[in-house]
Every structure is written in structure tokens, then in C-alpha cells.
């Protein structure tokens, strides 16, 4: 793997540790020489350092990223502010890091390698769909939707499904899926990410069924604080190799951990109700997604709890957010209450409901297969 370091002559990168098999190239020049000097080397990883963080620097970085779309670019910028971080992401920079020490550079290179390895290819390795779900605001029903889509996808026994609860403020996706105690949470997985293989992963995940598995969110503040963004990124890459669908419940939070995984997602599904506060928050999420330079084709808006009292009509809601709605999920009050009490997905408790029809339509859209109902009358009546 070729790793190129680019900086002004006055700046020297620290030597990374233990990279014996890599080719290291050090180039010096002004930032307006970046494309000219780097292009011929076709680096796998490019580290840029020693420059003042500025829009002018990023203009040249973006030109290079556009010319070398397969390269991973990282910038060492100790004095970077939030504006620079956002603009860097829009320019296609993979990471902005603040310490240019040997240890940090080694870690940045390791993360870049992991990202390159996780890029889809035709080598026969599974690359599961990574579906993120973010709720416009609390109470919009996003977690219930995630749980039931996962359960519906798992009806096809050929698919392996994993639900990852990344709602760090005490997420609760498990209560829609099981009433059993869950042993390991997200923190246990991120702290073990360097040794996670298929065997250990299967031992640690909670088995809802043979092909539907769960990683819940941390259960204590101490565990939440131990979760690191780079470890979450690694975990998601690993999960995508072992599962056909990885459904990530992001909750309502827009934090450094959740935002960093956005560019890994095949789809981000924004769940909202047709209320004025939810429409306003949806617009903010859509605006942030656009400002980060992420593809509009990967972002979908889903309306939940449809059929109840709302502030806006569907047409007014779409006009307010400036975007068409992808799907709607109908409200199901009694089914959801029973689901919470019993730890059983609504689609199993109310198989003939409009809610279940809505979920099955979404699943058909995701997997490209026609809707098939295999629910029995006994299941509908709640008789085992």
C-alpha cells in the first residue's frame, strides 16, 4: 500500500510505527502544488499536514479528491474549527485529526486501511446493506419502525439481519424485539473490535432468532463514555461482512459518533411525523446531509404514525421539507402497546394491520422481492 505524506518543507510528519510492508513517500510543497505533485503517485492513503486550515486549502484538496476518488485523504489540523471540519467532509476528506504524533498517524493509517478493505468489490465477500435510521424528534416512532423492518427482513431465512442500537442516550430497540435479558451491549463490542471474528461475534450478539441478531446500546453512562467513534466505524465494517442487512438505529442525536458513520451508509432513512416540529427538524437534517456533500439519492424520508391527528397534510409536509416522502407507516396503537409488553414485533402480533402492510411494502422496496404473507391465523389470534 502506498502512503503519501504532503506538507510544506518546514513541517515534518512523525514516523508511523510498524508499517514494514508499505511504501512511504514524503512530498513537500505549497498547497497549490498539491494536485501537481501527488497525482503521479496514485496514493492509497494521503496525509496532509503543516498548513493553516482554510477554505483555499480545501479547494485544492477537493480537486485532488475528485481526481483520485479511490484514495483516502486525511488532514492533520490541530487548530481546525467546526467550519473547517464540515467543509473538509464536503470536500471528501476522510478524517481531520489534531495530533501529528507517531501514535496518532499510525492509528489514522490503520483506519484508512480498514476503510479501503471495506470498500465493496467483486471478490465474493459479503458486503451487507448498511441502513441507518434517524428520527426527526423523540416520539416519532423511529425505533419501532427499525425493529419491525428488521423482523420482516428476517422472514426470509436466507438473509442474516443485525440490528445495532446506536442511540447512545439509552436506546431501547430491544424492547420491541425480545423480553429476554441481553448480556452484551455496544461497549462490549467496540472494546473487543480488534479481535472480533465470526465465532466471537456470534457468541456475543443477542439471538432474537437464528438469523436476526441484536447489539443493544450501552446501559450505563460509564459504558457510553467508553464508546469511541473509530471503534464504531470498525465494528460496522465488520458487521457488513457477516450480515446481509445491518440496521442502525441512530435515534434523534446528531453527535460526532453518529455523523461519522453517515458516509458508510447505503441509505439513511429519516423517520418523521407530519407535525410542525418534526418537519422543522427534518429540514435541518436534510440541510446537514447536503452540506456534508453526501449523495441525496441515499437519503429517504419516511412518515410514521400516519392516519392520526397531524399538523400538516402530506402535500404540505413535502412542501415544507422540499422533498418527496419515500414511504408512510400507519399508526397501530394497540399493537405497539402489546409489543412493548410482550417483546414481540408488531408485524407478528398484528399481521393483517395497515401497520404491517406498510412495513412489508418497505421491505419489498429494500430487497426487491414481492410481498409474501406467511402469517398464520393462529399467530393473528395470538395462539402458539
C-alpha positions as CSV (number, residue, x, y, z in Angstrom):
1,X,0.0,0.0,0.0
2,X,1.3,3.4,-1.0
3,X,1.1,6.1,1.7
4,X,2.0,9.7,0.7
5,X,2.8,12.5,3.2
6,X,2.4,16.0,1.8
7,X,3.5,19.1,3.8
8,X,5.4,22.4,3.4
9,X,9.2,22.0,3.8
10,X,9.2,23.5,7.3
11,X,6.9,20.7,8.6
12,X,7.8,17.1,9.2
13,X,5.4,14.2,9.9
14,X,6.4,11.9,12.8
15,X,7.4,8.4,11.5
16,X,4.4,6.0,11.9
17,X,5.1,2.7,13.7
18,X,5.3,-0.8,12.3
19,X,4.4,-0.3,8.6
20,X,7.1,-2.5,7.1
21,X,5.1,-3.7,4.1
22,X,4.0,-0.2,3.0
23,X,5.6,2.2,0.6
24,X,6.1,5.7,2.2
25,X,6.5,8.8,0.1
26,X,7.2,12.2,1.5
27,X,6.5,15.2,-0.6
28,X,7.0,18.9,0.2
29,X,5.3,21.9,-1.5
30,X,2.7,24.7,-1.2
31,X,-0.9,23.6,-1.1
32,X,-1.5,25.0,-4.6
33,X,1.0,22.3,-5.8
34,X,-0.9,19.5,-4.2
35,X,-2.5,18.0,-7.3
36,X,0.6,18.5,-9.4
37,X,2.9,16.8,-7.0
38,X,0.7,14.0,-5.7
39,X,-1.3,12.9,-8.8
40,X,1.5,10.8,-10.3
41,X,2.0,8.8,-7.2
42,X,-1.6,7.5,-7.1
43,X,-1.6,7.0,-3.3
44,X,-3.9,4.6,-1.4
45,X,-3.6,7.0,1.6
46,X,-2.7,10.7,1.5
47,X,-1.8,12.5,4.7
48,X,-1.7,16.3,4.6
49,X,-0.2,18.4,7.4
50,X,1.6,21.6,8.3
51,X,-0.9,24.0,6.6
52,X,-3.2,26.5,8.2
53,X,-6.8,25.2,7.9
54,X,-8.5,27.3,5.3
55,X,-11.1,27.2,2.5
56,X,-8.3,27.8,0.0
57,X,-6.5,24.6,1.2
58,X,-9.7,22.6,0.9
59,X,-10.3,23.9,-2.7
60,X,-7.1,22.2,-3.8
61,X,-7.8,19.1,-1.7
62,X,-11.2,18.7,-3.3
63,X,-9.6,18.9,-6.8
64,X,-7.3,16.1,-5.8
65,X,-10.1,14.0,-4.3
66,X,-12.1,14.4,-7.5
67,X,-9.1,13.2,-9.5
68,X,-8.3,10.3,-7.1
69,X,-11.7,9.1,-5.9
70,X,-10.2,5.8,-4.6
71,X,-7.6,7.4,-2.3
72,X,-8.3,8.0,1.4
73,X,-7.3,11.6,2.4
74,X,-6.7,12.7,5.9
75,X,-5.6,16.2,7.2
76,X,-3.6,17.0,10.3
77,X,-5.0,20.3,11.5
78,X,-4.7,21.0,15.3
79,X,-6.4,24.4,15.0
80,X,-9.4,23.3,12.9
81,X,-12.7,24.8,13.8
82,X,-16.2,23.4,13.2
83,X,-16.5,25.2,9.9
84,X,-13.3,23.7,8.6
85,X,-14.3,20.2,9.7
86,X,-17.7,20.4,7.9
87,X,-16.1,21.8,4.7
88,X,-13.4,19.1,4.8
89,X,-16.1,16.4,4.9
90,X,-17.8,18.1,2.0
91,X,-14.5,18.1,0.1
92,X,-14.2,14.4,0.5
93,X,-11.7,14.3,3.3
94,X,-12.0,11.1,5.3
95,X,-10.6,12.3,8.6
96,X,-9.3,15.5,10.2
97,X,-7.0,14.8,13.2
98,X,-5.4,17.1,15.7
99,X,-2.3,15.4,16.9
100,X,0.6,14.7,14.4
101,X,2.3,12.2,16.7
102,X,3.6,8.8,15.6
103,X,0.9,7.1,17.5
104,X,-1.9,9.1,16.0
105,X,-0.6,8.9,12.5
106,X,-0.3,5.1,12.9
107,X,-3.9,5.0,14.0
108,X,-5.1,7.2,11.1
109,X,-3.3,4.9,8.6
110,X,-4.8,1.8,10.2
111,X,-8.3,3.3,10.0
112,X,-7.7,4.3,6.4
113,X,-6.6,0.7,5.6
114,X,-9.7,-0.7,7.2
115,X,-11.9,1.7,5.2
116,X,-10.2,0.6,1.9
117,X,-10.6,-3.1,2.8
118,X,-14.3,-2.5,3.5
119,X,-14.9,-0.9,0.1
120,X,-17.3,-3.1,-1.9
121,X,-15.5,-5.3,-4.5
122,X,-16.3,-8.4,-6.6
123,X,-14.1,-10.8,-4.6
124,X,-17.1,-12.8,-3.4
125,X,-17.0,-11.4,0.2
126,X,-20.4,-10.4,1.6
127,X,-21.0,-6.6,1.8
128,X,-24.3,-6.2,3.6
129,X,-26.5,-3.2,3.2
130,X,-26.0,-0.7,5.9
131,X,-29.2,1.1,6.7
132,X,-29.2,4.0,9.1
133,X,-32.5,5.2,10.8
134,X,-32.6,8.7,12.3
135,X,-35.7,10.1,14.0
136,X,-36.6,13.8,13.4
137,X,-37.6,14.0,17.1
138,X,-38.4,11.8,20.1
139,X,-41.7,10.1,19.8
140,X,-41.7,9.9,16.0
141,X,-41.7,6.1,16.2
142,X,-38.3,5.5,14.5
143,X,-37.2,2.8,16.9
144,X,-40.4,0.8,16.4
145,X,-40.0,1.1,12.6
146,X,-36.4,-0.2,12.8
147,X,-37.4,-3.2,14.9
148,X,-40.2,-4.2,12.7
149,X,-38.4,-3.7,9.4
150,X,-35.6,-5.9,10.8
151,X,-38.1,-8.6,11.8
152,X,-39.8,-8.5,8.4
153,X,-36.5,-8.8,6.6
154,X,-35.6,-11.8,8.8
155,X,-38.7,-13.7,7.5
156,X,-36.5,-14.6,4.5
157,X,-34.3,-17.3,6.2
158,X,-31.6,-16.8,3.5
159,X,-30.8,-13.3,5.0
160,X,-28.8,-12.6,8.1
161,X,-30.0,-9.5,9.8
162,X,-28.4,-7.4,12.6
163,X,-29.9,-4.5,14.5
164,X,-27.3,-2.1,16.0
165,X,-28.7,0.4,18.6
166,X,-26.5,3.5,18.2
167,X,-28.9,5.7,20.1
168,X,-26.4,6.2,22.9
169,X,-28.8,8.1,25.2
170,X,-30.2,4.8,26.5
171,X,-31.7,3.4,23.3
172,X,-34.4,0.8,23.7
173,X,-34.8,-1.0,20.3
174,X,-34.6,-4.4,22.1
175,X,-38.0,-3.9,23.9
176,X,-39.8,-4.2,20.5
177,X,-38.0,-7.5,19.7
178,X,-37.5,-9.5,22.9
179,X,-38.4,-9.7,26.6
180,X,-35.2,-11.6,27.5
181,X,-32.2,-10.1,29.2
182,X,-29.5,-9.0,26.8
183,X,-25.9,-9.6,28.1
184,X,-23.6,-7.6,25.8
185,X,-24.1,-4.0,24.7
186,X,-22.4,-1.8,22.1
187,X,-19.5,-1.0,24.5
188,X,-18.6,-4.7,24.8
189,X,-18.3,-4.9,21.0
190,X,-16.3,-1.8,20.4
191,X,-13.8,-2.6,23.2
192,X,-13.3,-6.0,21.6
193,X,-13.4,-4.9,18.0
194,X,-9.7,-5.7,17.2
195,X,-10.3,-9.4,17.9
196,X,-13.9,-9.8,16.6
197,X,-14.1,-12.7,14.2
198,X,-17.2,-14.7,13.1
199,X,-17.1,-17.0,16.1
200,X,-16.7,-14.3,18.7
201,X,-19.3,-12.1,17.0
202,X,-21.8,-15.0,17.0
203,X,-21.2,-15.7,20.7
204,X,-21.6,-12.0,21.7
205,X,-24.7,-10.9,19.7
206,X,-28.1,-11.5,21.2
207,X,-30.0,-14.0,19.1
208,X,-33.6,-12.9,18.5
209,X,-33.9,-15.8,16.1
210,X,-31.5,-17.9,14.1
211,X,-31.0,-15.1,11.5
212,X,-32.0,-12.0,13.4
213,X,-29.4,-10.7,15.9
214,X,-29.1,-7.6,18.1
215,X,-26.4,-5.3,19.6
216,X,-28.2,-3.0,22.1
217,X,-27.0,0.4,23.2
218,X,-24.9,0.9,26.3
219,X,-26.9,0.6,29.5
220,X,-24.9,3.0,31.8
221,X,-23.2,6.4,31.4
222,X,-19.8,4.8,32.1
223,X,-20.3,2.4,29.1
224,X,-21.5,5.3,26.9
225,X,-18.3,7.3,27.6
226,X,-16.2,4.3,26.7
227,X,-17.6,4.1,23.1
228,X,-15.2,5.6,20.6
229,X,-16.2,6.7,17.1
230,X,-13.3,5.0,15.3
231,X,-14.2,1.7,17.0
232,X,-17.8,2.1,16.0
233,X,-16.7,2.6,12.4
234,X,-14.6,-0.6,12.5
235,X,-17.5,-2.5,14.1
236,X,-19.9,-1.5,11.3
237,X,-17.3,-2.6,8.7
238,X,-17.0,-6.0,10.3
239,X,-20.8,-6.4,10.7
240,X,-21.3,-5.7,7.0
241,X,-19.1,-8.7,6.1
242,X,-21.1,-11.1,8.3
243,X,-24.7,-9.9,7.7
244,X,-26.8,-9.2,4.6
245,X,-28.5,-6.2,6.3
246,X,-27.2,-4.1,9.2
247,X,-29.9,-1.8,10.5
248,X,-28.6,1.0,12.7
249,X,-30.9,2.9,15.0
250,X,-29.3,6.3,15.4
251,X,-32.2,7.8,17.4
252,X,-32.6,11.5,17.4
253,X,-29.0,12.5,18.2
254,X,-26.6,14.2,15.8
255,X,-23.3,13.7,17.5
256,X,-19.7,13.1,16.5
257,X,-20.1,9.3,16.6
258,X,-23.3,9.1,14.5
259,X,-22.3,11.7,12.0
260,X,-19.0,10.0,11.2
261,X,-20.8,6.8,10.1
262,X,-23.2,8.7,7.7
263,X,-20.9,8.3,4.7
264,X,-20.7,4.5,5.4
265,X,-24.4,4.1,4.9
266,X,-26.1,2.7,1.8
267,X,-29.2,4.6,3.0
268,X,-30.2,7.0,5.7
269,X,-33.9,6.8,6.5
270,X,-35.2,9.8,8.2
271,X,-38.3,8.9,10.2
272,X,-40.8,11.8,10.9
273,X,-44.4,12.5,11.8
274,X,-46.4,15.2,9.9
275,X,-46.1,17.8,12.7
276,X,-44.5,21.2,12.5
277,X,-41.7,20.4,15.0
278,X,-40.8,17.2,13.2
279,X,-40.9,18.9,9.8
280,X,-38.6,21.6,11.0
281,X,-36.1,19.1,12.4
282,X,-36.3,17.0,9.2
283,X,-35.4,20.1,7.2
284,X,-32.3,20.6,9.5
285,X,-31.2,17.0,9.0
286,X,-31.7,17.3,5.2
287,X,-29.7,20.5,5.2
288,X,-26.8,19.0,7.2
289,X,-26.7,16.0,4.9
290,X,-26.5,18.2,1.9
291,X,-23.8,20.4,3.5
292,X,-21.7,17.4,4.2
293,X,-21.6,16.7,0.4
294,X,-23.4,13.3,0.8
295,X,-25.5,11.9,-2.0
296,X,-29.1,13.0,-2.0
297,X,-30.0,9.6,-3.6
298,X,-29.1,7.9,-0.3
299,X,-31.4,9.8,1.9
300,X,-35.1,8.8,2.3
301,X,-37.9,10.4,4.3
302,X,-40.4,8.0,6.0
303,X,-43.6,9.2,7.7
304,X,-44.6,7.2,10.7
305,X,-47.9,7.1,12.7
306,X,-49.8,8.1,9.6
307,X,-53.6,8.1,9.9
308,X,-53.7,10.0,13.2
309,X,-54.1,13.7,14.0
310,X,-51.4,15.8,12.4
311,X,-50.5,19.5,11.9
312,X,-49.8,19.1,8.2
313,X,-51.1,17.2,5.2
314,X,-48.7,15.0,3.3
315,X,-48.5,17.6,0.5
316,X,-47.9,20.4,3.0
317,X,-45.2,18.4,4.7
318,X,-43.4,17.6,1.5
319,X,-43.6,21.3,0.5
320,X,-42.2,22.3,4.0
321,X,-39.1,20.0,3.7
322,X,-38.6,20.4,0.0
323,X,-38.6,16.6,-0.7
324,X,-40.9,13.8,-1.6
325,X,-41.8,11.2,1.1
326,X,-40.5,7.7,0.4
327,X,-43.0,5.6,2.4
328,X,-45.6,6.0,5.1
329,X,-46.2,3.7,8.1
330,X,-49.7,3.7,9.5
331,X,-50.3,4.0,13.3
332,X,-51.1,0.9,15.3
333,X,-51.7,1.9,18.9
334,X,-52.8,-1.3,20.5
335,X,-50.3,-3.4,18.6
336,X,-47.4,-1.3,19.7
337,X,-48.6,-1.3,23.3
338,X,-48.8,-5.1,23.2
339,X,-45.4,-5.3,21.5
340,X,-43.8,-3.3,24.3
341,X,-45.4,-5.5,27.0
342,X,-44.5,-8.8,25.3
343,X,-41.3,-8.1,23.5
344,X,-42.7,-9.3,20.2
345,X,-42.7,-7.3,16.9
346,X,-45.9,-5.7,15.9
347,X,-45.8,-7.4,12.5
348,X,-46.2,-10.8,14.3
349,X,-48.9,-9.6,16.7
350,X,-50.9,-7.7,14.1
351,X,-50.1,-9.4,10.7
352,X,-53.2,-8.1,8.9
353,X,-52.9,-4.5,10.1
354,X,-52.2,-1.4,7.9
355,X,-49.0,-1.0,10.0
356,X,-47.8,-4.4,8.9
357,X,-48.8,-3.7,5.3
358,X,-46.7,-0.6,5.4
359,X,-43.6,-2.4,6.8
360,X,-43.9,-5.1,4.2
361,X,-44.0,-2.5,1.4
362,X,-40.8,-1.0,2.7
363,X,-39.1,-4.4,3.0
364,X,-40.2,-5.2,-0.6
365,X,-38.6,-1.9,-1.7
366,X,-35.4,-2.8,0.2
367,X,-34.9,-6.4,-1.0
368,X,-36.6,-6.1,-4.4
369,X,-38.9,-9.0,-3.7
370,X,-42.7,-9.1,-4.0
371,X,-44.6,-9.1,-0.7
372,X,-45.4,-12.6,0.6
373,X,-47.5,-13.1,3.7
374,X,-46.9,-16.3,5.6
375,X,-48.6,-15.4,8.8
376,X,-51.0,-18.0,10.2
377,X,-54.4,-17.4,11.7
378,X,-53.1,-18.8,14.9
379,X,-50.4,-16.1,15.0
380,X,-53.0,-13.4,14.3
381,X,-55.1,-14.7,17.2
382,X,-52.1,-14.8,19.5
383,X,-52.2,-18.6,19.8
384,X,-49.0,-20.5,19.7
